[in-house]
């Protein structure tokens, strides 16, 4: 399994998240800004008392910017050119509110961005529209519905204890926010990750 090891601080990181949350074209300079944001190796003072409002800002910035570095197959946009971010979990309302405001009117690789929040399980027609799914506590198996996994970016939140079905997952590890990528799912995925982004991964055997 490959893994992303990214950590965040509490004050300067929030300024960086505000910066990268703005609409910007993909440039080398912008990628360096995003990379520096991802590769901070400073810990929170206490992993058990992390300011959730600050953590939510970082989560929102991650979800938005990952849409910039990943390409979905063309057939996922046959019915609509919009790119849909779906948050599934009853405790994701604050993240939904922030992300919805942040991406309003924004585009990612030519696709208008939409944010949908499902406190409970969405129905089949709703889930099929999701390009990116962010799971708070549910696993993919819990959804109990047909899902085009190879063409869907599934990300588990730090609260999620079932990460084996997710392509990416976040964890707070020793006071650091850590990103992992499931190499097995990556190999089977139809998503195209930016090579420079993947080069930041530390491979774990």
Order of alpha helices (4+ residues) and beta strands (2+ residues): beta-alpha-alpha-alpha-beta-beta-alpha-beta-beta-alpha-beta-alpha-beta-beta-beta-alpha-beta-alpha-beta
